[in-house]
Structures are given as C-alpha cells and as structure tokens.
Amino acid sequence: MPSPVAALRGDVPLAVYIDLKSPYAYLAIEPTRAMAEALGIAIDWRPFTLDIPSYLGSAKLDKRGKVEKSQRTEKQWTGVKYAYMDARRYANMTGKTVRGTVKIWDSSLAGITILWAKRQSTALLDRFLDVIYPPFWRRELDIEDLSVLERVLHEAGAEVAGFRAFAAGDGRTEHDALNSAAFDGGVFGVPTYLVGDELWFGREHLPRVAWLLGGAEGTAPDVANRSFVQ
C-alpha cells in the first residue's frame, strides 16, 4: 500500500504545489524547471490556494500604500515584512520584481486557471505561468477578475471559450478537491515538492529533490548545496 505522500503524488515522478500569491512559489519556478530539464523529467504543477489570514492575519493597503485595514498582530506584521524582504533579496538576484501585495488575494480563480491551462498542454501551462507571475508581482493584475484571467490566458495562447463555465463549475470542484486532498496529505505551504514517499517544502530543498529523482545515489546533498536553488 503506498504511503500518503505517494498516494497524493500519484503516477507522476514529481508534483509541485504552487500559489500565485506566494512570492516563494514565483521564485521557485525557474530553478525547478532547470532541475527537471537537467534530469529529463516532467513537472506536474498543481494549484494550492493558501489560507494566509488563518496564520498571518489579514490586511489591506490604500492607494498610497498605507495600511487601511488590519487584523494582524505586531508579531504577524514582523513576519510578513521579513518574508517580503527575504523574497525581494532573492528576486533581485535574478532581475525579478516582488512588491508587497495590497491585500490578501483570493487566488482560487488563478488556481482554477492553472487547471484550465494544464488541460490544454504542459507547454501552455508553462507559458501561462510566465505571463501571469511577473505582472502580478508588479501589482499590475487583479487575479480575482475573470476578465483579467481570460486576457492572460489569451496572451499565453490558450483557448478561452468555455473558461467561465469551467471556473464556475467543474474547475471550482476540481480545485477545491485538490486543495482538500493536498491539505489532508500534509501540504501546508508553497512551493511543496512530492517525490517518492517524501514531501519537501521550499525551493531550498531542490538539491535533495534532484538527488531523490536521480535515484538517491551517493551522499545526499544538504540544504546548503547551491545547485538549482538560486
């Protein structure tokens, strides 16, 4: 009988859970692709919509960037500010922009859009991720607006006809079932990697993930290994 992680992973060698509103997931896309390409394997990207207010509280900024509403403690604000500072430092190393979001986005529609693009092809999904991540982190996209998501799908070259019905019906059902199964299987953040019987949270574990995918030969790399991380 397979382990819970193996059962959740299914018959793919590598499953990776991501959320558009996570800067850490954004920064993990390119190094994860580099790892997979070097090993000659495919990536099964899966949406996982984070419930950030449940552990970091909620907040909203006004048009000037000032806090308009907040349900965060001082300690939660400290954690959030550090997280963005940390993400920006790594983003700067690769020329990416990561600006703090103006509110806690409901990214479930973006997750459903990932499923729609994924149904068309893996290559299409990769293009969609490349088109949507950068402008979102420049604060240029409203990912709760179906029209905006349709426009991004079109820009990525996706078929858009039927998307709205999918988002309201089968897509929502599939997204919610995936989220529930992932949470029950131990996924709590993004990016999360499922390989073999193991679950790893954070792109800093890519050397270990690559080692496992390569047959776990030789000494296991530690977290300080720089391969595929930056």
Long-range contacts (C-beta under 8 A, 24 or more apart in sequence): 2-197, 3-197, 4-185, 4-186, 5-185, 5-186, 5-194, 5-196, 5-197, 5-198, 5-199, 6-196, 6-197, 7-185, 8-181, 8-182, 8-185, 8-186, 8-187, 8-194, 9-194, 9-195, 9-196, 10-44, 12-42, 12-44, 13-41, 13-42, 13-195, 13-213, 14-41, 14-42, 14-43, 14-44, 14-193, 14-194, 14-195, 14-209, 14-213, 15-44, 15-46, 15-193, 15-194, 16-43, 16-44, 16-45, 16-46, 16-191, 16-192, 16-193, 16-194, 17-46, 17-47, 17-48, 17-182, 17-187, 17-190, 17-191, 17-192, 17-194, 18-45, 18-46, 18-47, 18-48, 18-114, 18-190, 18-191, 19-47, 19-48, 19-49, 19-50, 19-107, 19-110, 19-111, 19-190, 20-105, 20-107, 20-110, 20-111, 20-132, 20-133, 20-136, 20-143, 21-50, 21-52, 21-101, 21-104, 21-105, 21-107, 21-110, 21-136, 21-143, 22-50, 22-189, 22-190, 22-191, 23-83, 23-84, 23-87, 23-88, 23-91, 23-98, 23-137, 24-87, 24-189, 24-190, 24-191, 24-202, 24-203, 25-190, 25-191, 26-91, 26-96, 26-98, 26-133, 26-137, 27-87, 27-90, 27-91, 27-94, 27-96, 27-98, 27-203, 28-190, 28-191, 28-203, 28-206, 29-129, 29-133, 30-94, 31-203, 31-206, 31-228, 31-229, 31-230, 32-191, 32-193, 32-203, 32-206, 32-228, 33-126, 34-228, 35-206, 35-209, 35-210, 35-213, 35-227, 35-228, 38-210, 38-228, 39-210, 39-213, 39-214, 41-213, 42-122, 43-122, 45-114, 45-118, 45-125, 45-129, 46-114, 46-178, 46-182, 47-110, 47-111, 47-112, 47-114, 47-115, 47-175, 47-178, 47-179, 48-111, 48-178, 48-179, 48-182, 48-187, 48-190, 48-192, 49-106, 49-107, 49-108, 49-111, 49-175, 49-179, 50-107, 50-189, 50-190, 52-104, 53-104, 56-80, 58-103, 58-104, 59-103, 59-104, 60-102, 60-103, 60-104, 61-100, 61-102, 61-103, 65-102, 90-230, 91-137, 93-230, 94-230, 96-134, 96-137, 97-134, 97-137, 97-138, 98-137, 99-137, 99-138, 99-139, 101-139, 102-139, 105-143, 105-144, 106-144, 107-143, 108-172, 108-175, 109-143, 109-144, 109-146, 109-149, 109-167, 110-143, 110-149, 111-175, 111-179, 112-166, 112-167, 112-171, 112-172, 112-174, 112-175, 113-149, 113-152, 113-153, 113-163, 113-167, 115-171, 115-174, 115-175, 115-178, 116-153, 116-158, 116-163, 116-166, 116-167, 116-171, 117-153, 117-156, 117-158, 120-158, 120-159, 124-156, 124-157, 124-158, 127-156, 127-157, 128-152, 128-153, 128-156, 128-158, 130-156, 131-155, 131-156, 132-156, 203-229, 204-229
